[in-house]
Amino acid sequence: MQPLVMSCGDPAGIGPETAIGARLALGHVLPFVWIGDPAHLPQGARWQAVGAVAEAAAMAPDVLPVLPHPFPAPAHPGRPNPANAPAVIEVIARGVGLVQSGAAAGLVTCPINKAALKQGAGFVFPGHTEYLASLAGDVPVVMMLACPDLRVVPVTIHIPLSEVPKALTTALLEQTLRLTEAALKRDFAIAQPRLAVAGLNPHAGESGAMGQEDAQLIAPVLERLRAQGMAIAGPLPADTMFHATARARYDVAICMYHDQALIPIKTIDFAGGVNVTLGLPFIRTSPDHGTAYDIAGKGMADPSSLIAALRMAAQMAQARA
């Protein structure tokens, strides 16, 4: 298997220092190449430029292999610079190109600042997920957050809660369920994935007493897909889906909105969660945290989530192979 590639993300965040931490933790077992400006790496960090991704496999385990990508401005921890926005975007696209060409097994992305990208480069996407889908040819994708004890998929993502009922359609729900099931088979080697679907309303609507969406919109989709052979439970009350006994009954929880999915997983494993984009023709994972400007450059950044993202990307690559 080829090494992975890692995009640098916002160089003013914790991406550069967690990349060094991940290399020190995994260098002897899981090679990867960091794409970015080496001037943005922590002072004293050991790194070496490479001309090709494959060279990472022969590098000393305490040395970060780097595909240099010059940035126009220096990076000051905790202070995002919109002048670097175009280069941040270019690095992501470069990483995608390497994976699509077969030079790398998968892409792991460090966190970005969407406001800085919009200000400095007119970035029009809500986040990484939508930009990667565009680079892949506008394919439909699903965002999954995963840790050893839980996988969650929100059907609607970065929209206000007030807009969720309107955005939640039968077509979107069915597409999410089908993409998730297919990805669990292809990328996680689960022969018959078990999907648990949360209701939109408290108590999954309680027979219409707390809303009609669960009975009129969600339930018919689940019934139709169950009849086609998919293993789906629901709609289920979200407040009883995430204790340990309930989690043992399914492989992924499908949730109706962002916080319904992310609160449980961040409570269970805040440091080890991984963001996975399902439906792409290439593998992409990311740590489940942001740029963390408040601790950037202070030696406090925990690389655990980035390490988990690298490990998951490697496991997905092996499953696809």
N, C-alpha and C positions, 0 to 999 in steps of 0.2 A: 504494500500500500504506500502511496506517495505521502509525504508529510502534509500537514495542514498549513493553511496561511491564516494570518491574523491581521485585520486592519487596525490601525492605531487609534481610531476614534478621535475625540477631542483631545489634543495634546495638553490642554490645561487641566484636564481631569486626572483621574487616578489610573487611566489606561496604561501609560508608559511604565509606572512602577509595578502594577499588577502583572504586566507582561513579563517583567524581570522575575517577579516572584513565581509565576507559573513555570517559567523556564527552569528555575532552580529546583522546583518540585518535580518536574516531569522530564527534564532534559535527557535522562538516561533511559526513558521508556517510551516517550511520545514526542517525536520531533515536530517542530513547527517553525515557520518563518514569519517574522514580524515585518509588516510593511509600514514605513513611516520615515520621518526625519530623525536620524540618530542623535541630532543635537537636542532633541526633546526628551531623550532618555535620562533617567536620574544620574546625577554626577557620580562617577566611579563605577557605573554599571559596565559589565563586560559584554561586549558585542562584537560581531564581525560581519562585514558586508559579504553577501553572496550574489552570484550571478544567476542562479537558478534555484528553485525550491528544493530540488533533490539533494543539493549540497548540505541541507540541514541535517541529514541522517548521519553524516560523518563528523559533525561539529562536536567539540567538547561539551559535556552536559551543563556546564556552568557558564557557557557563552551563548548569548542570544543571537541567532542568525537573523540578519536584517537585509531586506530588499530596500535599499535607500530610495526615498521619495522626497525630494527637497520641498520644503514649505517656505512661503515668502516671509514669515515673521517668526520671531522666537516665541517660545511658550512659557508663560508665567503661571505656575500652579494656582488654580482657583480664579483665574482671570481670563475667561474665554476671549479670543480675538477674532472678530469676523473676517479679518484679512486672511486667515488660514482656512476659511470655510471651503473655497473651491478645492484646495488640496485634500481636505478631509473627504470630500465627495469623490475625488479622483482615486483615492486609495481604496475606497469601497469597490468602485467599478473595476479597478485593477485586480483586486482580490477575486471578484466574480469571474473575470476573464481567465485567471489562472486555473480556477476550478473547472470552468466550462471547457477549457482546452485539455484537461486531464493532467495538467502539471501539478495540481494539488488535489488532495482527497476531499477537502471541505474547507469552508470559510468560517472563522470565528471572528465576530465583530466586537470591538471595544465600544463603550458608550459614546454617543454623540450628543451635542446640544442643538436641538432643532431650531431654537430661536436664533442662535448664532449663525447657523447654516442659512436660515431664511434671510437674515440681515445681510450676510456677507456674500451669498451666492444665489439668492432668490429661490432657495430650496422649497419646492411646492408640496412635498410629501409629509404626511403626519409623522412618519418615522422610518426606521430601517426597513420594516416589513414591507411597506408599500413601495419603497424605492427598489428593493430587491425584486419584488414582483414585476416592476416596470422593466428592470434590466433583463429579466427572464422572458419578456415578451407579453407583459400584462396577463400573466397566468393567475388564476384564482388561488389564493393562499389562505392559510389559517395560522394564527399565532398560538403556540402551545407553551406553557410553562411547566417544567418538570423537575422533580427531585426524586431521590430513591423511594419515597413513600407516597408520592402523589403526582399525577399529571392532570393539568386543567387546560381547557380550551374555552375562551370567551367567544361567543357568537358575534356580539358587537364589541367594539374595542374602544377607540379613543373618541367617544362622543359624550355629550352631557347625558346624565341619567334621564332627564326629561324627554330626550329624543329616542330613547331605547325602544319604547313600544311601537313607534312608527317605523324604525329601522329594522325591527325584527319581523322578517317575512318568512313565509313558508319556503320560498326559494333559497333564501340565505341559510336558514336552518338546515335544510336538506343538503345543500352544498357543503356546509361545515361538517355535518355528520359523515358524509361520504368521503371527503378529503381526509378527515381524521382517521377513519377506519382504514383507508388505503395506505396511509402513511405509517400507521402502527404495524401493518403487515409488512410493508417494504423496508422501513427504516428501523423497526424495533423487533422484527422477527416474531410477532405475535400472530399465530395462525388464525385465531378467531377472537378478535378484540371485543371486550365487553365495555359498552358505553353506558354511562349513567348520566341522564339528562336532568338538570335542575329546572324547576319551574321558574317562571318570571316573578310571580307574586308570592307573598308569604303563604306558607302551607300549600304551595302549588295551586293557589286559587281557592282551595277549600270548597270544591264543588260549585264554584261561581260566586261564593260569598265575598271573595276578596279579589275579584277580577275574572274576566272571561278569556284572557289570552291563553292560559294553560289548557283549558278544555277545547277551545275553538281553533287555536292556531298550532300549539305545540303537539298535543296528543294525536291529532290526525296524521301528522308527519311521522311520528314514531310508529304508529300502528302500520302505516304503509311500508316503512322500511323493515319493520319486524317481519311482515308478511313476505318480504323478499329475502329473508334469511339473516338479517343483521341482528346481533345480540345487543338489544337496547332496553334499558330500564328507565321508566319515567313517564311523565314529568314527576320529579320527586321534590319534596320540600327541601330547600337548600340548607336549612338549619340543622338537618339531621344527616347530611351526606358525607361529612368530613371527619367523623370520629374514626378511630382505628378499625373497628369492626365493619363499619360501612365501607371504608376504603378497600377492604379485602375483597369486596364483591365486584369490583370493576377495575378496568385498566386505565380509564380516563374519565374525567368528569367534564361534561359539556355544560357550560354556564351561559346565562343569557346576557350578562354585561360584565364590564371590566372588573369591578371590585368584588363581585360575587365569585369570580375565579381567583383573583390575585390575593385577596385577604387570607384565604385558607393556606395557600402554599407558602406565602411569606411568613405566616405564623408558624407553620410546621418546620420550615427550613429557610430562614431568611438569608443565610450566607451561602447556601449550596444550590439555590434555584438556577435553572437554565432556561433561557428563552430559545425556542426552536421554531423556525418557520417551516410549516408543513405545506406540501404541494409544489415546492420549487423543483426544477430539474437538477438542482445541485444541493449540497448539504450546507446549511447555515445554522449556527448556534451563537448564543451571546450570553454573557453574564446577566443575571436578573437584577441589575441595579443601574443607577445612573452615573453621571460623571463625578459625583461626590466632591464638588469643589471645596466644601468646607474642610475636608481633610487632605486634599491633594497636596503632595509635596512635603507632608509632615511625618512620613514614615508610619502612618497608621492604617494604610489601605490593606484590606484583607483580600488576597487573591483567590479565596476558596471558590467563589462562583465562576471565575474565569477558568480555574483548573477543572471544575465540573463541566464547563462548556466544552473545553478541549476533549475531555474524556468522552463526553456524549457524542461529539462530532466523529471521533474515531470509531466508536461503537456503531454509529449509523453507517459510516463508510464500510465497515466490515459486513454489516447486514446487507447493504446493497450489493456488495461484491459476491 
